[in-house]
Amino acid sequence: MHHHAHHTHEHAHDIDWDALSAHLEREAELHTPALTRATHWLSDLLGGADVTRVLDVGSGPGVVTGLLADAFQDAEVVAVDQSPALLERARVRSGGRITTQQADLPDEFGTLGPADLIWSANAVHHLGDQQAALTALAASLRPGGLLAVAERGLPVRFLPRDIGLGRPGLQARLDAGHEDGFTTMRAELPGSVDRVEDWPAMLACAGLVPTGTRTFLTDLPAPLGLPAREYLHTRLARQRDQFGEHLDDQDRAVLDALLDTEGPTGILWRSDAFYLTATTVHTARFCTTE
């Protein structure tokens, strides 16, 4: 289970973890101001509670794990992921401020140990039974503990509708290809269960009390800095590989023009490129009646 791997739709044994790690890190760094605001919100929700152990489940290279360590400085903060390579990156990134735990989910949910806060971003959707995954995460919460799940939000927008190449509306067609790929990915997961993805209702079904949903905006206007452009170039290249064959010839040609690293049509050079997206976080608490 790897953080943000909905951009990949690949099987774990096919993945170049170093390349993926760099891509995931760059993505999370673009979102860092929004994610930092999210961690402050979680801190407010926990309001002075004694937070001693925090889990980032599906941590990937550990960008958010580090932000959680900033927000909860007295807690042990643990990056949990299936990939030893990504966990090593998380450890190095944090300068030793976090600990790491390798776990293959859903089989090893029971090994996570108790926590006051569990964060999981774009990870639950890689497990066949999302409800069972949330219920298992809830089981690791201490009384009063909080589960925060970042799922869906808004898809990335990075180009105007008409980019002067091909048929306008390329971005919407890429979104449609991504959604079809996502649906296929979910259908092929072991033990896949169809479910209405009403996250607060699913958290309630896991035995928790929903404590609110918030969305945090990432808004980088044009002209865009190079790290964001490089991220978009990688993202477009991955989309070309994943569902390029489902696009028509004209859209494929436009994608190739956007991927051109030398020409002015390329995403690395266009003055009209921007980066706009939103991260939605659903929270719920384990309340005990004493």
Salt bridges, closest charged atoms under 4 A:
GLU10 OE1 - ARG238 NH2 3.07
ASP14 OD1 - HIS13 ND1 2.79
GLU25 OE1 - ARG89 NE 2.95
GLU25 OE2 - ARG93 NH1 2.78
GLU27 OE1 - HIS4 NE2 3.58
GLU27 OE2 - HIS7 NE2 2.61
GLU29 OE2 - ARG93 NH1 2.84
ASP70 OD1 - ARG97 NH1 2.53
GLU76 OE1 - ARG53 NE 3.18
GLU88 OE2 - ARG91 NH2 2.78
ASP116 OD2 - ARG142 NH1 2.82
GLU151 OE1 - HIS125 ND1 2.73
ASP175 OD2 - ARG157 NH2 2.56
GLU179 OE2 - ARG152 NH2 2.62
GLU230 OE1 - ARG26 NH2 2.94
GLU245 OE2 - HIS246 NE2 3.55
ASP248 OD2 - ARG167 NH2 3.98
ASP249 OD1 - ARG252 NH2 2.33
ASP251 OD2 - ARG173 NE 2.59
ASP256 OD1 - ARG240 NE 2.84
ASP272 OD1 - ARG270 NE 2.86
